Amino acid sequence: MFKFEKLVFGDLGWGDEFLLALFMTIAVSICSMGLGIFIAIFAAWSKLTYNKILNFIASFYTTVIRGIPELLVIYLIFFGGSAAVMKVAKTFGYVGYIELHAFTISVIAIGVISATYSTEVLRAAYLSINKGQIEAAKSLGLSKFHIFLKILTPQILKHAIPGLGNVWQVTLKDTSLISVTGLV
């Protein structure tokens, strides 16, 4: 008797459903990680700036999101996101019901969670760079953009990629929680 008979494709097994679930998990993970890194770049910059308001907002964001369970963040975005979109639509005169797609909600929720961890990874990678290199680049007459592009970015990536690999694993594992949004 074949032990894995339920893994076959077609009507007799679950192989095609598992394959679809694998592709959906990878798609949500990749999109969430991309969104998370995009948010993390701005949040890390805000945490490193001398502007106290931006620093407070970014610190509050990372502390709160990392401090509450991921499932609660998903619930808040799932239920609160639809309510917020409907409230904005109501201000423009639309009175119908709006439901956001489960894939969109899942990507946003997991991306917001991923961004908090990625923010700390990018901030730590920036702080690990010797400040003498920035001073040397300034003494050579490089602009701030070229200092960031040619001096800081390669070194930040060198220090951040291992930590971002860990964030990728957490993001991949968090996709198991999105079943509460109805994404199949």
GUZA-84689 format. One record per atom (N, C-alpha, C): residue number from 1; residue in one letter; atom name; x, y, z. Coordinates in pm, 1 decimal. Example, Ala and Ser with C-alpha at 12.3 -4.5 7.8 and 13.67 -1.06 7.14 Angstrom:
     k   r    a         px         py         pz
     1   A    N     1319.0     -569.0      780.0
     1   A   CA     1230.0     -450.0      780.0
     1   A    C     1320.0     -330.0      780.0
     2   S    N     1285.0     -225.0      708.0
     2   S   CA     1367.0     -106.0      714.0
     2   S    C     1290.0        3.0      787.0
This chain:
     k   r    a         px         py         pz
     1   M    N       84.3     -118.2        0.0
     1   M   CA        0.0        0.0        0.0
     1   M    C       88.9      124.5        0.0
     2   F    N       50.9      220.2      -79.6
     2   F   CA      127.3      342.9      -95.5
     2   F    C       97.9      436.4       22.0
     3   K    N      200.1      475.0      100.2
     3   K   CA      179.5      554.9      220.5
     3   K    C      140.4      698.9      189.9
     4   F    N      181.6      749.1       76.9
     4   F   CA      157.0      889.2       44.0
     4   F    C       50.5      902.7      -64.9
     5   E    N      -50.7      819.1      -59.8
     5   E   CA     -152.4      820.6     -165.4
     5   E    C     -234.3      948.9     -165.7
     6   K    N     -241.0     1021.8      -55.5
     6   K   CA     -316.4     1147.3      -50.9
     6   K    C     -237.7     1264.9     -108.6
     7   L    N     -112.5     1243.6     -143.4
     7   L   CA      -31.5     1350.3     -201.0
     7   L    C      -33.6     1351.8     -353.0
     8   V    N     -110.1     1264.4     -413.2
     8   V   CA     -117.3     1261.9     -558.6
     8   V    C     -202.5     1377.6     -608.4
     9   F    N     -182.4     1414.4     -733.9
     9   F   CA     -258.2     1523.0     -794.6
     9   F    C     -390.9     1469.4     -847.7
    10   G    N     -489.4     1557.3     -854.7
    10   G   CA     -619.1     1518.7     -909.5
    10   G    C     -724.1     1503.1     -801.3
    11   D    N     -830.6     1432.2     -837.6
    11   D   CA     -944.3     1416.3     -746.6
    11   D    C     -915.5     1321.5     -630.2
    12   L    N     -816.7     1235.6     -645.2
    12   L   CA     -790.1     1135.4     -542.0
    12   L    C     -695.8     1184.4     -432.4
    13   G    N     -631.7     1297.4     -450.4
    13   G   CA     -534.6     1341.8     -351.7
    13   G    C     -535.4     1492.4     -330.4
    14   W    N     -442.9     1534.4     -245.9
    14   W   CA     -431.6     1675.0     -208.8
    14   W    C     -307.2     1741.0     -266.7
    15   G    N     -240.2     1677.6     -359.2
    15   G   CA     -114.2     1729.5     -411.9
    15   G    C     -128.3     1865.4     -477.6
    16   D    N     -233.3     1885.4     -557.8
    16   D   CA     -250.5     2013.8     -625.3
    16   D    C     -285.3     2124.8     -526.9
    17   E    N     -360.8     2095.0     -421.0
    17   E   CA     -392.2     2195.0     -319.1
    17   E    C     -266.9     2234.8     -240.9
    18   F    N     -182.5     2136.5     -209.6
    18   F   CA      -58.0     2167.0     -140.3
    18   F    C       34.8     2252.0     -226.6
    19   L    N       39.9     2223.1     -354.7
    19   L   CA      123.9     2300.7     -445.6
    19   L    C       73.7     2444.9     -456.7
    20   L    N      -57.3     2463.5     -464.3
    20   L   CA     -115.2     2597.0     -467.9
    20   L    C      -86.1     2672.3     -337.7
    21   A    N      -97.2     2602.4     -225.3
    21   A   CA      -68.2     2664.2      -95.8
    21   A    C       78.7     2704.0      -85.7
    22   L    N      168.5     2622.8     -142.1
    22   L   CA      310.6     2656.2     -142.7
    22   L    C      335.5     2784.0     -221.6
    23   F    N      274.9     2794.4     -339.4
    23   F   CA      292.7     2915.0     -421.4
    23   F    C      233.9     3037.4     -352.6
    24   M    N      121.0     3023.8     -286.6
    24   M   CA       58.8     3135.6     -216.2
    24   M    C      146.0     3179.9      -98.5
    25   T    N      203.0     3085.2      -26.6
    25   T   CA      291.5     3117.9       85.3
    25   T    C      413.8     3194.2       37.3
    26   I    N      473.8     3147.8      -70.4
    26   I   CA      592.6     3215.7     -124.2
    26   I    C      555.9     3354.6     -175.8
    27   A    N      442.3     3367.2     -242.6
    27   A   CA      401.2     3498.0     -295.3
    27   A    C      376.2     3597.7     -183.2
    28   V    N      305.8     3555.8      -78.4
    28   V   CA      279.7     3645.3       34.5
    28   V    C      410.3     3682.1      103.8
    29   S    N      499.3     3586.0      119.1
    29   S   CA      626.3     3611.8      186.7
    29   S    C      712.0     3711.9      109.4
    30   I    N      722.9     3693.6      -20.2
    30   I   CA      805.4     3784.0     -101.1
    30   I    C      747.2     3925.0     -101.7
    31   C    N      617.1     3935.8     -122.7
    31   C   CA      554.2     4068.6     -124.0
    31   C    C      562.6     4135.4       12.8
    32   S    N      543.3     4058.3      119.7
    32   S   CA      550.5     4113.9      254.8
    32   S    C      691.2     4158.4      289.7
    33   M    N      788.3     4080.3      250.3
    33   M   CA      927.2     4117.1      279.1
    33   M    C      964.9     4243.7      202.5
    34   G    N      921.0     4254.6       78.0
    34   G   CA      948.5     4376.2        0.8
    34   G    C      885.0     4498.7       64.2
    35   L    N      758.2     4486.4      103.5
    35   L   CA      690.5     4597.1      170.4
    35   L    C      757.7     4628.8      303.3
    36   G    N      796.4     4524.9      375.9
    36   G   CA      861.6     4544.8      504.8
    36   G    C      993.8     4617.8      493.2
    37   I    N     1073.8     4582.8      394.5
    37   I   CA     1202.7     4651.6      376.7
    37   I    C     1179.9     4796.1      333.0
    38   F    N     1079.8     4818.5      248.2
    38   F   CA     1047.7     4955.4      205.7
    38   F    C     1010.4     5041.8      326.5
    39   I    N      923.8     4990.8      413.7
    39   I   CA      885.8     5064.6      533.9
    39   I    C     1005.2     5078.4      627.7
    40   A    N     1085.7     4973.0      638.2
    40   A   CA     1198.3     4972.3      731.7
    40   A    C     1304.1     5075.1      695.7
    41   I    N     1323.6     5100.3      567.4
    41   I   CA     1422.6     5200.9      527.9
    41   I    C     1384.9     5336.2      585.8
    42   F    N     1257.8     5372.8      574.2
    42   F   CA     1213.9     5502.0      626.5
    42   F    C     1208.5     5502.4      778.8
    43   A    N     1168.5     5391.3      839.0
    43   A   CA     1162.8     5384.9      984.9
    43   A    C     1303.3     5388.9     1045.2
    44   A    N     1398.8     5319.6      983.2
    44   A   CA     1536.7     5323.0     1033.3
    44   A    C     1595.1     5462.9     1019.2
    45   W    N     1567.4     5527.0      905.4
    45   W   CA     1613.3     5664.7      887.4
    45   W    C     1552.0     5755.0      994.6
    46   S    N     1424.7     5734.7     1025.0
    46   S   CA     1357.6     5815.8     1126.6
    46   S    C     1416.9     5792.7     1264.5
    47   K    N     1456.5     5669.1     1292.6
    47   K   CA     1517.0     5640.4     1423.1
    47   K    C     1658.6     5696.3     1434.5
    48   L    N     1724.1     5718.6     1321.4
    48   L   CA     1860.6     5769.5     1322.7
    48   L    C     1868.4     5921.4     1310.3
    49   T    N     1758.2     5985.0     1278.3
    49   T   CA     1759.2     6128.5     1257.8
    49   T    C     1758.6     6203.1     1391.0
    50   Y    N     1790.8     6330.3     1384.3
    50   Y   CA     1790.2     6413.5     1504.2
    50   Y    C     1654.0     6475.9     1529.0
    51   N    N     1559.6     6455.7     1439.2
    51   N   CA     1424.5     6506.4     1456.7
    51   N    C     1354.7     6422.6     1562.3
    52   K    N     1323.1     6484.1     1674.6
    52   K   CA     1268.3     6410.4     1788.4
    52   K    C     1129.4     6353.1     1760.0
    53   I    N     1050.3     6422.1     1678.4
    53   I   CA      915.7     6373.6     1649.0
    53   I    C      922.9     6247.1     1563.6
    54   L    N     1002.9     6250.1     1455.8
    54   L   CA     1018.2     6130.7     1372.1
    54   L    C     1079.8     6015.6     1450.9
    55   N    N     1176.6     6047.5     1533.9
    55   N   CA     1242.3     5946.1     1615.8
    55   N    C     1141.8     5881.9     1710.3
    56   F    N     1057.2     5963.4     1772.2
    56   F   CA      955.9     5910.3     1864.8
    56   F    C      855.5     5822.3     1791.2
    57   I    N      808.6     5867.7     1675.6
    57   I   CA      709.1     5790.5     1599.7
    57   I    C      766.0     5655.0     1558.8
    58   A    N      888.6     5654.0     1506.2
    58   A   CA      949.9     5527.4     1463.5
    58   A    C      977.9     5435.9     1581.9
    59   S    N     1024.7     5492.6     1692.8
    59   S   CA     1050.9     5410.8     1811.4
    59   S    C      921.7     5353.7     1868.1
    60   F    N      817.5     5434.6     1870.0
    60   F   CA      687.1     5388.1     1918.3
    60   F    C      634.8     5275.4     1829.6
    61   Y    N      645.4     5294.5     1698.4
    61   Y   CA      598.8     5193.5     1603.1
    61   Y    C      670.5     5060.4     1623.9
    62   T    N      802.5     5063.0     1628.2
    62   T   CA      876.5     4937.0     1641.1
    62   T    C      853.8     4872.1     1776.9
    63   T    N      844.8     4952.2     1881.6
    63   T   CA      824.5     4895.6     2014.7
    63   T    C      687.0     4832.0     2027.8
    64   V    N      584.4     4899.9     1980.2
    64   V   CA      448.1     4848.1     1995.0
    64   V    C      426.9     4724.3     1908.8
    65   I    N      465.1     4730.7     1781.3
    65   I   CA      439.0     4617.4     1691.4
    65   I    C      519.7     4494.7     1732.8
    66   R    N      644.1     4515.0     1779.5
    66   R   CA      722.1     4399.8     1823.6
    66   R    C      673.9     4346.0     1956.7
    67   G    N      601.0     4429.1     2032.6
    67   G   CA      557.5     4388.8     2165.4
    67   G    C      424.2     4316.0     2169.7
    68   I    N      345.8     4324.6     2063.3
    68   I   CA      216.7     4256.5     2064.9
    68   I    C      223.1     4133.4     1973.8
    69   P    N      138.1     4036.4     1997.2
    69   P   CA      141.9     3914.8     1914.7
    69   P    C      109.3     3943.6     1768.4
    70   E    N      172.2     3868.3     1680.2
    70   E   CA      152.8     3888.0     1536.7
    70   E    C        8.4     3864.8     1494.7
    71   L    N      -56.9     3769.5     1558.0
    71   L   CA     -196.0     3741.4     1523.5
    71   L    C     -285.5     3861.2     1554.5
    72   L    N     -255.1     3933.0     1660.5
    72   L   CA     -332.4     4052.0     1694.3
    72   L    C     -312.7     4161.1     1589.0
    73   V    N     -190.8     4176.4     1538.7
    73   V   CA     -164.5     4273.6     1432.2
    73   V    C     -244.2     4236.6     1307.7
    74   I    N     -247.9     4109.2     1274.9
    74   I   CA     -323.6     4064.7     1157.7
    74   I    C     -472.3     4092.4     1177.1
    75   Y    N     -524.3     4063.5     1295.9
    75   Y   CA     -666.1     4092.8     1322.7
    75   Y    C     -694.1     4242.5     1313.9
    76   L    N     -607.0     4323.6     1372.5
    76   L   CA     -628.2     4468.6     1369.7
    76   L    C     -630.8     4522.2     1227.7
    77   I    N     -538.6     4475.8     1145.1
    77   I   CA     -533.9     4524.1     1007.3
    77   I    C     -649.2     4464.6      926.3
    78   F    N     -684.7     4339.6      953.3
    78   F   CA     -794.1     4276.0      878.8
    78   F    C     -927.0     4345.6      905.4
    79   F    N     -959.8     4364.1     1033.2
    79   F   CA    -1088.0     4426.3     1065.8
    79   F    C    -1080.5     4578.6     1060.4
    80   G    N     -972.3     4635.4     1109.5
    80   G   CA     -958.5     4780.9     1109.2
    80   G    C     -932.0     4838.7      971.5
    81   G    N     -864.6     4763.9      886.4
    81   G   CA     -834.5     4812.9      751.0
    81   G    C     -959.4     4831.6      668.5
    82   S    N    -1048.1     4734.2      674.0
    82   S   CA    -1174.2     4746.2      600.0
    82   S    C    -1258.0     4861.4      654.3
    83   A    N    -1261.4     4875.4      786.6
    83   A   CA    -1338.3     4984.8      846.9
    83   A    C    -1279.4     5120.4      808.2
    84   A    N    -1147.1     5129.9      805.7
    84   A   CA    -1083.5     5257.2      769.6
    84   A    C    -1110.0     5292.8      623.4
    85   V    N    -1101.6     5194.1      535.4
    85   V   CA    -1127.9     5220.1      393.9
    85   V    C    -1273.7     5260.9      373.7
    86   M    N    -1365.4     5196.3      444.7
    86   M   CA    -1506.6     5232.6      432.5
    86   M    C    -1532.5     5372.7      488.0
    87   K    N    -1463.2     5410.0      593.7
    87   K   CA    -1480.9     5544.5      649.8
    87   K    C    -1430.3     5650.2      553.6
    88   V    N    -1314.3     5626.2      490.8
    88   V   CA    -1261.9     5720.5      391.9
    88   V    C    -1356.2     5728.7      272.8
    89   A    N    -1407.7     5614.8      228.6
    89   A   CA    -1500.3     5613.8      115.3
    89   A    C    -1629.3     5688.0      149.7
    90   K    N    -1672.7     5676.9      274.4
    90   K   CA    -1795.2     5746.1      315.5
    90   K    C    -1777.4     5897.9      311.2
    91   T    N    -1656.0     5946.5      341.9
    91   T   CA    -1632.6     6091.3      334.8
    91   T    C    -1640.4     6142.4      191.7
    92   F    N    -1617.9     6054.7       96.2
    92   F   CA    -1629.0     6092.9      -45.0
    92   F    C    -1766.3     6061.5     -103.1
    93   G    N    -1859.9     6016.2      -18.1
    93   G   CA    -1996.5     5996.3      -62.9
    93   G    C    -2034.1     5853.6      -98.0
    94   Y    N    -1944.6     5758.7      -86.6
    94   Y   CA    -1976.1     5619.2     -118.4
    94   Y    C    -2034.9     5553.8        6.4
    95   V    N    -2151.7     5492.5       -7.5
    95   V   CA    -2217.6     5434.7      109.3
    95   V    C    -2223.4     5282.2      104.1
    96   G    N    -2168.5     5220.5        2.0
    96   G   CA    -2170.2     5074.7      -11.3
    96   G    C    -2066.5     5008.3       78.1
    97   Y    N    -2066.0     4876.9       72.9
    97   Y   CA    -1971.9     4797.4      151.3
    97   Y    C    -1845.5     4772.3       68.9
    98   I    N    -1731.1     4788.1      133.0
    98   I   CA    -1603.1     4763.2       67.3
    98   I    C    -1531.1     4656.0      147.5
    99   E    N    -1489.4     4552.1       78.0
    99   E   CA    -1411.2     4446.7      143.0
    99   E    C    -1277.9     4435.3       71.2
   100   L    N    -1171.6     4445.0      147.8
   100   L   CA    -1038.3     4432.7       89.9
   100   L    C    -1006.7     4285.7       65.5
   101   H    N     -927.9     4260.7      -36.1
   101   H   CA     -890.8     4123.4      -71.1
   101   H    C     -800.5     4065.1       37.2
   102   A    N     -817.0     3938.6       65.9
   102   A   CA     -741.0     3872.5      172.5
   102   A    C     -590.9     3874.6      143.5
   103   F    N     -552.2     3864.7       15.9
   103   F   CA     -409.3     3869.1      -18.4
   103   F    C     -350.9     4005.5       17.4
   104   T    N     -423.5     4112.3      -13.4
   104   T   CA     -376.4     4246.9       16.9
   104   T    C     -362.1     4267.7      167.3
   105   I    N     -463.4     4227.5      241.3
   105   I   CA     -459.6     4240.2      387.3
   105   I    C     -344.0     4159.2      444.7
   106   S    N     -324.1     4039.3      392.5
   106   S   CA     -217.0     3953.2      442.6
   106   S    C      -80.7     4014.3      416.7
   107   V    N      -59.4     4066.3      297.4
   107   V   CA       69.5     4126.9      264.0
   107   V    C       94.9     4249.0      351.0
   108   I    N       -5.9     4331.5      369.5
   108   I   CA       11.6     4451.1      453.3
   108   I    C       40.9     4411.3      597.6
   109   A    N      -34.4     4318.3      651.8
   109   A   CA      -16.2     4278.6      791.3
   109   A    C      121.5     4216.7      815.0
   110   I    N      158.2     4120.7      732.9
   110   I   CA      288.8     4056.1      750.5
   110   I    C      401.0     4155.5      718.5
   111   G    N      378.2     4245.8      621.6
   111   G   CA      477.5     4348.0      588.7
   111   G    C      501.2     4444.1      703.4
   112   V    N      395.2     4482.9      772.9
   112   V   CA      408.9     4572.6      888.4
   112   V    C      487.6     4503.7      999.7
   113   I    N      459.9     4375.9     1020.1
   113   I   CA      533.8     4300.0     1121.6
   113   I    C      679.7     4286.3     1080.6
   114   S    N      703.8     4250.7      956.2
   114   S   CA      839.5     4233.6      904.6
   114   S    C      918.8     4363.8      910.9
   115   A    N      850.9     4475.3      888.9
   115   A   CA      918.9     4605.0      886.9
   115   A    C      978.4     4640.5     1022.9
   116   T    N      913.1     4599.3     1130.5
   116   T   CA      965.1     4635.2     1262.5
   116   T    C     1099.4     4567.4     1288.9
   117   Y    N     1109.5     4442.1     1252.3
   117   Y   CA     1235.5     4371.0     1272.0
   117   Y    C     1341.2     4418.7     1172.5
   118   S    N     1300.7     4444.1     1049.9
   118   S   CA     1395.4     4492.2      949.0
   118   S    C     1448.1     4630.9      984.9
   119   T    N     1365.4     4712.4     1048.2
   119   T   CA     1409.4     4845.1     1091.8
   119   T    C     1527.6     4834.3     1186.3
   120   E    N     1517.3     4746.3     1281.4
   120   E   CA     1626.6     4731.2     1378.3
   120   E    C     1751.5     4672.7     1314.0
   121   V    N     1733.1     4583.5     1218.9
   121   V   CA     1848.7     4526.9     1148.3
   121   V    C     1920.8     4635.4     1069.4
   122   L    N     1846.3     4716.9      995.6
   122   L   CA     1908.3     4823.1      915.9
   122   L    C     1970.3     4931.4     1003.6
   123   R    N     1904.4     4963.5     1113.9
   123   R   CA     1959.8     5064.1     1205.1
   123   R    C     2091.8     5015.5     1265.9
   124   A    N     2093.4     4891.3     1307.7
   124   A   CA     2216.4     4835.4     1365.1
   124   A    C     2327.4     4826.2     1260.5
   125   A    N     2292.2     4793.3     1137.4
   125   A   CA     2393.0     4785.9     1030.8
   125   A    C     2452.4     4923.9     1004.5
   126   Y    N     2370.3     5027.2     1006.7
   126   Y   CA     2422.0     5163.0      987.3
   126   Y    C     2512.5     5203.4     1102.5
   127   L    N     2471.8     5171.7     1224.7
   127   L   CA     2552.2     5210.6     1341.0
   127   L    C     2684.0     5134.3     1349.3
   128   S    N     2695.0     5022.2     1279.9
   128   S   CA     2818.9     4945.1     1283.7
   128   S    C     2927.8     5002.9     1193.5
   129   I    N     2892.2     5099.0     1109.8
   129   I   CA     2989.6     5158.5     1018.3
   129   I    C     3070.6     5264.0     1092.7
   130   N    N     3201.0     5260.5     1073.6
   130   N   CA     3290.7     5356.2     1137.6
   130   N    C     3262.8     5496.7     1082.3
   131   K    N     3242.7     5591.4     1170.6
   131   K   CA     3211.0     5728.8     1129.1
   131   K    C     3328.1     5795.8     1058.3
   132   G    N     3448.7     5744.0     1076.8
   132   G   CA     3565.2     5799.3     1007.4
   132   G    C     3555.2     5784.4      856.4
   133   Q    N     3483.5     5683.2      810.7
   133   Q   CA     3467.4     5665.1      666.7
   133   Q    C     3380.3     5774.7      606.1
   134   I    N     3280.2     5817.4      680.7
   134   I   CA     3195.3     5926.5      633.0
   134   I    C     3275.6     6056.1      629.6
   135   E    N     3355.4     6077.3      731.8
   135   E   CA     3439.2     6197.8      735.1
   135   E    C     3541.1     6196.9      621.7
   136   A    N     3597.8     6080.9      592.9
   136   A   CA     3694.3     6070.1      482.6
   136   A    C     3626.8     6098.3      348.7
   137   A    N     3505.4     6048.9      331.6
   137   A   CA     3433.2     6073.6      206.9
   137   A    C     3399.7     6221.7      192.3
   138   K    N     3365.6     6287.2      302.9
   138   K   CA     3338.0     6431.6      298.9
   138   K    C     3464.2     6509.5      264.4
   139   S    N     3576.9     6464.1      316.9
   139   S   CA     3702.1     6535.3      288.1
   139   S    C     3743.4     6519.3      141.7
   140   L    N     3695.8     6413.9       76.8
   140   L   CA     3722.8     6395.8      -64.9
   140   L    C     3627.4     6477.8     -152.3
   141   G    N     3528.5     6539.0      -90.1
   141   G   CA     3436.3     6623.7     -164.4
   141   G    C     3315.6     6551.1     -221.2
   142   L    N     3287.4     6431.0     -172.8
   142   L   CA     3170.0     6358.2     -221.0
   142   L    C     3042.4     6421.6     -166.2
   143   S    N     2938.8     6422.0     -247.4
   143   S   CA     2809.7     6473.4     -202.8
   143   S    C     2745.3     6372.6     -108.1
   144   K    N     2641.4     6416.7      -36.4
   144   K   CA     2572.9     6327.1       56.7
   144   K    C     2513.4     6207.0      -16.3
   145   F    N     2461.1     6230.9     -136.5
   145   F   CA     2403.1     6121.8     -214.9
   145   F    C     2510.6     6019.9     -251.4
   146   H    N     2628.4     6065.8     -296.8
   146   H   CA     2734.7     5972.2     -334.0
   146   H    C     2794.0     5902.1     -211.5
   147   I    N     2797.9     5971.6      -99.3
   147   I   CA     2844.8     5906.4       24.1
   147   I    C     2750.7     5792.2       59.3
   148   F    N     2620.9     5819.4       51.5
   148   F   CA     2523.6     5715.4       83.3
   148   F    C     2530.0     5601.2      -16.5
   149   L    N     2537.3     5635.4     -146.9
   149   L   CA     2530.9     5534.5     -251.8
   149   L    C     2657.9     5450.0     -259.8
   150   K    N     2774.1     5513.5     -250.0
   150   K   CA     2899.6     5441.7     -276.0
   150   K    C     2974.5     5398.0     -150.3
   151   I    N     2947.7     5461.5      -37.9
   151   I   CA     3020.0     5427.6       84.1
   151   I    C     2930.1     5351.0      182.1
   152   L    N     2813.8     5408.9      211.7
   152   L   CA     2729.4     5351.4      316.3
   152   L    C     2650.2     5229.3      271.0
   153   T    N     2584.8     5238.1      155.5
   153   T   CA     2495.7     5130.2      112.2
   153   T    C     2565.7     4993.9      102.8
   154   P    N     2683.4     4983.7       41.1
   154   P   CA     2746.5     4850.1       36.1
   154   P    C     2779.8     4794.8      174.7
   155   Q    N     2820.3     4882.3      264.9
   155   Q   CA     2855.9     4834.1      398.6
   155   Q    C     2731.4     4801.3      481.6
   156   I    N     2626.8     4880.5      463.5
   156   I   CA     2502.2     4849.8      533.3
   156   I    C     2449.6     4714.2      486.7
   157   L    N     2453.8     4690.9      356.4
   157   L   CA     2406.1     4562.0      303.7
   157   L    C     2490.8     4446.2      355.1
   158   K    N     2621.4     4468.4      362.7
   158   K   CA     2710.1     4362.1      411.6
   158   K    C     2673.0     4320.6      553.8
   159   H    N     2641.2     4418.0      637.0
   159   H   CA     2605.9     4386.9      776.2
   159   H    C     2460.0     4346.4      792.4
   160   A    N     2371.6     4392.3      701.7
   160   A   CA     2228.1     4370.3      719.9
   160   A    C     2178.2     4240.2      659.4
   161   I    N     2243.1     4188.4      556.9
   161   I   CA     2189.8     4071.2      487.1
   161   I    C     2173.9     3948.8      578.3
   162   P    N     2268.6     3917.6      667.1
   162   P   CA     2242.4     3803.1      756.5
   162   P    C     2120.6     3824.7      846.8
   163   G    N     2105.7     3943.7      899.8
   163   G   CA     1989.5     3972.7      984.0
   163   G    C     1860.6     3972.1      905.3
   164   L    N     1865.7     4021.7      781.3
   164   L   CA     1745.8     4018.6      697.3
   164   L    C     1708.9     3875.8      658.4
   165   G    N     1808.6     3787.9      652.6
   165   G   CA     1779.4     3645.3      631.4
   165   G    C     1698.4     3588.0      746.8
   166   N    N     1730.4     3629.1      868.5
   166   N   CA     1652.2     3585.6      983.6
   166   N    C     1511.4     3643.5      979.2
   167   V    N     1500.0     3769.2      936.9
   167   V   CA     1367.2     3831.0      924.0
   167   V    C     1286.1     3757.0      817.9
   168   W    N     1353.4     3712.9      710.7
   168   W   CA     1283.5     3635.6      606.8
   168   W    C     1223.8     3507.7      665.8
   169   Q    N     1298.7     3440.0      752.5
   169   Q   CA     1247.9     3317.7      814.1
   169   Q    C     1126.5     3345.8      902.7
   170   V    N     1132.3     3454.2      977.6
   170   V   CA     1018.8     3491.6     1062.0
   170   V    C      898.3     3526.3      974.8
   171   T    N      922.7     3598.6      865.6
   171   T   CA      814.5     3635.3      774.1
   171   T    C      751.6     3511.2      712.3
   172   L    N      833.9     3417.1      672.4
   172   L   CA      783.6     3292.8      614.3
   172   L    C      699.8     3215.3      715.5
   173   K    N      743.9     3212.8      839.3
   173   K   CA      666.5     3142.4      942.1
   173   K    C      537.7     3216.9      976.3
   174   D    N      540.2     3349.3      971.3
   174   D   CA      420.3     3426.4     1004.5
   174   D    C      309.7     3410.2      900.9
   175   T    N      344.3     3364.3      781.6
   175   T   CA      239.6     3344.7      680.3
   175   T    C      141.4     3235.7      721.8
   176   S    N      180.1     3150.4      814.5
   176   S   CA       85.2     3048.2      860.9
   176   S    C      -30.6     3110.6      938.1
   177   L    N      -10.6     3231.6      988.9
   177   L   CA     -115.0     3297.9     1067.0
   177   L    C     -221.3     3364.0      980.5
   178   I    N     -192.6     3381.1      852.0
   178   I   CA     -286.8     3455.6      767.1
   178   I    C     -408.1     3373.5      726.7
   179   S    N     -414.4     3251.0      773.5
   179   S   CA     -534.1     3171.2      742.6
   179   S    C     -658.4     3232.6      806.5
   180   V    N     -639.4     3317.4      907.2
   180   V   CA     -755.2     3381.6      971.5
   180   V    C     -819.1     3485.8      879.7
   181   T    N     -748.5     3530.0      777.1
   181   T   CA     -806.0     3628.1      683.6
   181   T    C     -886.0     3562.1      573.5
   182   G    N     -886.0     3430.6      568.1
   182   G   CA     -960.8     3359.9      465.2
   182   G    C     -881.4     3337.9      338.2
   183   L    N     -751.9     3366.7      341.5
   183   L   CA     -668.8     3343.7      223.4
   183   L    C     -636.0     3195.7      214.9
   184   V    N     -673.4     3134.7      106.7
   184   V   CA     -651.1     2990.4       89.1
   184   V    C     -551.9     2971.4      -22.6
